Structures are given as structure tokens and as C-alpha cells.
């Protein structure tokens, strides 16, 4: 499975949402589009969670550092 970036996932998700809102998606494709949207949402949530964890780790490390003595 190819790794998709957050930006790509969001763009594809926006396309699906736009199609749903404008009734452009045929009923025959609706279930597949909803499944794809669900997959894209999981990807975005995962990336956001991983990013939050990394930022929190860096912030914690910064708080634990001793100030430089001048």
C-alpha cells in the first residue's frame, strides 16, 4: 500500500465531500466513496496523532533542559 501524505488525503477527502454536497456522486458509487472517505479520515487522524505526540515529546525535552549558563 502506498503511503499517502496528509495533504493528499485531505485533498481527496475534500473532493469526496464536495461531490456529496453537490449530489455529483451517483448512488451506485456512494458506498465506495463513503468507505474511501472513512479510510482518508483514519489516515489524517493518524498523522495528526503522531505529529501531536512528536511535538509533545519535543516540548517536554525543552522543559527538562537546563538553561545555558552565561
PyMOL commands that place a pseudoatom at each C-alpha (Angstrom):
pseudoatom trace, name=CA, resn=UNK, resi=1, chain=A, elem=C, hetatm=0, pos=[0.000, 0.000, 0.000]
pseudoatom trace, name=CA, resn=UNK, resi=2, chain=A, elem=C, hetatm=0, pos=[1.384, 3.395, -0.954]
pseudoatom trace, name=CA, resn=UNK, resi=3, chain=A, elem=C, hetatm=0, pos=[1.866, 5.905, 1.830]
pseudoatom trace, name=CA, resn=UNK, resi=4, chain=A, elem=C, hetatm=0, pos=[-0.324, 8.931, 1.220]
pseudoatom trace, name=CA, resn=UNK, resi=5, chain=A, elem=C, hetatm=0, pos=[0.554, 12.314, 2.691]
pseudoatom trace, name=CA, resn=UNK, resi=6, chain=A, elem=C, hetatm=0, pos=[-1.758, 14.268, 4.956]
pseudoatom trace, name=CA, resn=UNK, resi=7, chain=A, elem=C, hetatm=0, pos=[-2.136, 16.924, 2.263]
pseudoatom trace, name=CA, resn=UNK, resi=8, chain=A, elem=C, hetatm=0, pos=[-3.084, 14.354, -0.397]
pseudoatom trace, name=CA, resn=UNK, resi=9, chain=A, elem=C, hetatm=0, pos=[-5.562, 12.666, 1.946]
pseudoatom trace, name=CA, resn=UNK, resi=10, chain=A, elem=C, hetatm=0, pos=[-7.193, 15.992, 2.785]
pseudoatom trace, name=CA, resn=UNK, resi=11, chain=A, elem=C, hetatm=0, pos=[-7.441, 16.973, -0.885]
pseudoatom trace, name=CA, resn=UNK, resi=12, chain=A, elem=C, hetatm=0, pos=[-9.092, 13.662, -1.788]
pseudoatom trace, name=CA, resn=UNK, resi=13, chain=A, elem=C, hetatm=0, pos=[-11.405, 13.939, 1.198]
pseudoatom trace, name=CA, resn=UNK, resi=14, chain=A, elem=C, hetatm=0, pos=[-12.399, 17.472, 0.175]
pseudoatom trace, name=CA, resn=UNK, resi=15, chain=A, elem=C, hetatm=0, pos=[-13.192, 16.200, -3.337]
pseudoatom trace, name=CA, resn=UNK, resi=16, chain=A, elem=C, hetatm=0, pos=[-15.433, 13.473, -1.932]
pseudoatom trace, name=CA, resn=UNK, resi=17, chain=A, elem=C, hetatm=0, pos=[-17.203, 15.868, 0.446]
pseudoatom trace, name=CA, resn=UNK, resi=18, chain=A, elem=C, hetatm=0, pos=[-17.719, 18.356, -2.372]
pseudoatom trace, name=CA, resn=UNK, resi=19, chain=A, elem=C, hetatm=0, pos=[-19.197, 15.606, -4.539]
pseudoatom trace, name=CA, resn=UNK, resi=20, chain=A, elem=C, hetatm=0, pos=[-21.508, 14.505, -1.738]
pseudoatom trace, name=CA, resn=UNK, resi=21, chain=A, elem=C, hetatm=0, pos=[-22.670, 18.048, -1.009]
pseudoatom trace, name=CA, resn=UNK, resi=22, chain=A, elem=C, hetatm=0, pos=[-23.407, 18.774, -4.664]
pseudoatom trace, name=CA, resn=UNK, resi=23, chain=A, elem=C, hetatm=0, pos=[-25.088, 15.427, -5.356]
pseudoatom trace, name=CA, resn=UNK, resi=24, chain=A, elem=C, hetatm=0, pos=[-22.492, 14.697, -8.075]
pseudoatom trace, name=CA, resn=UNK, resi=25, chain=A, elem=C, hetatm=0, pos=[-21.771, 11.186, -6.807]
pseudoatom trace, name=CA, resn=UNK, resi=26, chain=A, elem=C, hetatm=0, pos=[-24.074, 8.568, -8.322]
pseudoatom trace, name=CA, resn=UNK, resi=27, chain=A, elem=C, hetatm=0, pos=[-25.887, 6.293, -5.880]
pseudoatom trace, name=CA, resn=UNK, resi=28, chain=A, elem=C, hetatm=0, pos=[-24.003, 3.329, -7.362]
pseudoatom trace, name=CA, resn=UNK, resi=29, chain=A, elem=C, hetatm=0, pos=[-20.711, 4.852, -6.189]
pseudoatom trace, name=CA, resn=UNK, resi=30, chain=A, elem=C, hetatm=0, pos=[-21.922, 6.251, -2.877]
pseudoatom trace, name=CA, resn=UNK, resi=31, chain=A, elem=C, hetatm=0, pos=[-20.909, 3.337, -0.623]
pseudoatom trace, name=CA, resn=UNK, resi=32, chain=A, elem=C, hetatm=0, pos=[-17.430, 3.164, -2.171]
pseudoatom trace, name=CA, resn=UNK, resi=33, chain=A, elem=C, hetatm=0, pos=[-16.932, 6.916, -1.735]
pseudoatom trace, name=CA, resn=UNK, resi=34, chain=A, elem=C, hetatm=0, pos=[-18.046, 6.791, 1.899]
pseudoatom trace, name=CA, resn=UNK, resi=35, chain=A, elem=C, hetatm=0, pos=[-15.614, 3.902, 2.552]
pseudoatom trace, name=CA, resn=UNK, resi=36, chain=A, elem=C, hetatm=0, pos=[-12.820, 5.856, 0.864]
pseudoatom trace, name=CA, resn=UNK, resi=37, chain=A, elem=C, hetatm=0, pos=[-13.674, 8.936, 2.940]
pseudoatom trace, name=CA, resn=UNK, resi=38, chain=A, elem=C, hetatm=0, pos=[-13.532, 6.822, 6.099]
pseudoatom trace, name=CA, resn=UNK, resi=39, chain=A, elem=C, hetatm=0, pos=[-10.090, 5.487, 5.119]
pseudoatom trace, name=CA, resn=UNK, resi=40, chain=A, elem=C, hetatm=0, pos=[-8.831, 9.007, 4.411]
pseudoatom trace, name=CA, resn=UNK, resi=41, chain=A, elem=C, hetatm=0, pos=[-10.152, 10.288, 7.741]
pseudoatom trace, name=CA, resn=UNK, resi=42, chain=A, elem=C, hetatm=0, pos=[-8.312, 7.487, 9.559]
pseudoatom trace, name=CA, resn=UNK, resi=43, chain=A, elem=C, hetatm=0, pos=[-5.100, 8.433, 7.736]
pseudoatom trace, name=CA, resn=UNK, resi=44, chain=A, elem=C, hetatm=0, pos=[-5.487, 12.109, 8.683]
pseudoatom trace, name=CA, resn=UNK, resi=45, chain=A, elem=C, hetatm=0, pos=[-6.269, 11.286, 12.311]
pseudoatom trace, name=CA, resn=UNK, resi=46, chain=A, elem=C, hetatm=0, pos=[-3.236, 9.014, 12.492]
pseudoatom trace, name=CA, resn=UNK, resi=47, chain=A, elem=C, hetatm=0, pos=[-0.911, 11.662, 11.072]
pseudoatom trace, name=CA, resn=UNK, resi=48, chain=A, elem=C, hetatm=0, pos=[-2.309, 14.302, 13.439]
pseudoatom trace, name=CA, resn=UNK, resi=49, chain=A, elem=C, hetatm=0, pos=[-1.908, 11.981, 16.430]
pseudoatom trace, name=CA, resn=UNK, resi=50, chain=A, elem=C, hetatm=0, pos=[1.685, 11.114, 15.506]
pseudoatom trace, name=CA, resn=UNK, resi=51, chain=A, elem=C, hetatm=0, pos=[2.505, 14.780, 14.990]
pseudoatom trace, name=CA, resn=UNK, resi=52, chain=A, elem=C, hetatm=0, pos=[0.965, 15.747, 18.321]
pseudoatom trace, name=CA, resn=UNK, resi=53, chain=A, elem=C, hetatm=0, pos=[2.973, 13.038, 20.091]
pseudoatom trace, name=CA, resn=UNK, resi=54, chain=A, elem=C, hetatm=0, pos=[6.207, 14.223, 18.486]
pseudoatom trace, name=CA, resn=UNK, resi=55, chain=A, elem=C, hetatm=0, pos=[5.531, 17.884, 19.324]
pseudoatom trace, name=CA, resn=UNK, resi=56, chain=A, elem=C, hetatm=0, pos=[4.711, 16.978, 22.936]
pseudoatom trace, name=CA, resn=UNK, resi=57, chain=A, elem=C, hetatm=0, pos=[7.935, 14.977, 23.156]
pseudoatom trace, name=CA, resn=UNK, resi=58, chain=A, elem=C, hetatm=0, pos=[9.982, 17.926, 21.902]
pseudoatom trace, name=CA, resn=UNK, resi=59, chain=A, elem=C, hetatm=0, pos=[8.227, 20.336, 24.269]
pseudoatom trace, name=CA, resn=UNK, resi=60, chain=A, elem=C, hetatm=0, pos=[8.851, 18.013, 27.211]
pseudoatom trace, name=CA, resn=UNK, resi=61, chain=A, elem=C, hetatm=0, pos=[12.528, 17.738, 26.286]
pseudoatom trace, name=CA, resn=UNK, resi=62, chain=A, elem=C, hetatm=0, pos=[12.749, 21.522, 26.093]
pseudoatom trace, name=CA, resn=UNK, resi=63, chain=A, elem=C, hetatm=0, pos=[11.235, 21.890, 29.564]
pseudoatom trace, name=CA, resn=UNK, resi=64, chain=A, elem=C, hetatm=0, pos=[13.665, 19.368, 31.014]
pseudoatom trace, name=CA, resn=UNK, resi=65, chain=A, elem=C, hetatm=0, pos=[16.746, 21.038, 29.547]
pseudoatom trace, name=CA, resn=UNK, resi=66, chain=A, elem=C, hetatm=0, pos=[18.885, 23.040, 31.897]
pseudoatom trace, name=CA, resn=UNK, resi=67, chain=A, elem=C, hetatm=0, pos=[19.258, 26.677, 30.919]
pseudoatom trace, name=CA, resn=UNK, resi=68, chain=A, elem=C, hetatm=0, pos=[22.584, 27.648, 29.453]
pseudoatom trace, name=CA, resn=UNK, resi=69, chain=A, elem=C, hetatm=0, pos=[24.826, 29.342, 31.948]
pseudoatom trace, name=CA, resn=UNK, resi=70, chain=A, elem=C, hetatm=0, pos=[26.381, 32.524, 30.714]
for i in range(1, 70): cmd.bond("trace and resi %d" % i, "trace and resi %d" % (i + 1))
show_as sticks, trace
zoom trace
